[in-house]
Amino acid sequence: MRSTILSLLALGAATANAFRDTSPFFLASTSEILGTPAQLRSATTLLDDLSTTLKTCPSEYYVIASQPGVHSTDFASSKAAPRLGAKMTGKDKAIQSTMAVNEVAGVLETKQIQKILESECGAETTVIDASTGSYSTDLGKAPRVIVVEFPSIAPGTEREQQLSNHDGLLSDIVTRLPSDKYTILYTTTPREWETSDSPTYKSPNDPYQEPIHQDLKRDFSSHSRRDGSTNSSLFDEYQYFTPGIFMGLIAGFVFLLILYVGLSALMSLQVSYAAFEKDTSSAAQKKAQ
């Protein structure tokens, strides 16, 4: 077995700030199973890889543990799942191969894995309701799929203790298996985070947020003046001199100036009254003849 497998403590510490809508997956087997540890994988791709691996039927017993409502950070403490941690870190010498995925995006359905083993390996299924705390010691003949359904971990300070109790029950089931050829598939579903755990981040030095805040302040002050301020004037409500009105006034002034110049030129014309009288002199009569 490769010595590079990380412990559950390292897995939890490495993913403390990872996605909140993901959950881990662990596999430990006494048979040689090819598996690649990963930080983040989707449930679809992980199921495809498991399908390829499990179709070879590497074990006689397959223990599928379903633990809802957890996150990688729940396994940060070595006290959360010490027995599973011993198998994942190589302390259990019977384990020949392990695989851990810190963050599984989506839900890896237990029934999908169960159907693969039933159809490809001809295994029968035994379901254990772990919420009762008891189960039948007769686990059946191989090949066998044993589905252990744990209750969801409740929020609060007792999460570590609840995980430890579930880990103890899972270890007890494994030790009662009639064969030493087994594979543990520890599936989980994401934890439901409280809204108070997701505070809105506000950067005190963000230059892009300050103009937005200033705009909002100006808008609010404008509304407050309109709603009930006694010091407001009509100029706060209306705009009397628009650019169009201002341009119209200038154009009208130019037209009036042109009219004034034209009338002034016309009025400046001077013609004598004699220019319109008939000339009755003798010289004018001779020209007429």
FENURHU-V796451 format. One record per run of one state. SS is the DSSP state (@ for helix, = for strand, . for the rest). FROM is the first residue (numbers start at 0). TO is the last residue. If there is no record, write none. Layout:
# FENURHU-V796451
SS:FROM:TO + SS:FROM:TO
This chain:
# FENURHU-V796451
.:0:6 + @:7:13 + .:14:20 + =:21:28 + .:29:36 + =:37:41 + @:42:53 + .:54:59 + =:60:69 + .:70:70 + @:71:74 + .:75:80 + @:81:87 + .:88:95 + =:96:104 + .:105:108 + @:109:120 + .:121:122 + =:123:128 + @:129:131 + .:132:142 + =:143:149 + .:150:157 + @:158:174 + .:175:180 + =:181:189 + .:190:193 + @:194:196 + .:197:205 + @:206:227 + .:228:232 + @:233:236 + .:237:241 + @:242:266 + .:267:271 + @:272:275 + .:276:280 + @:281:287 + .:288:288
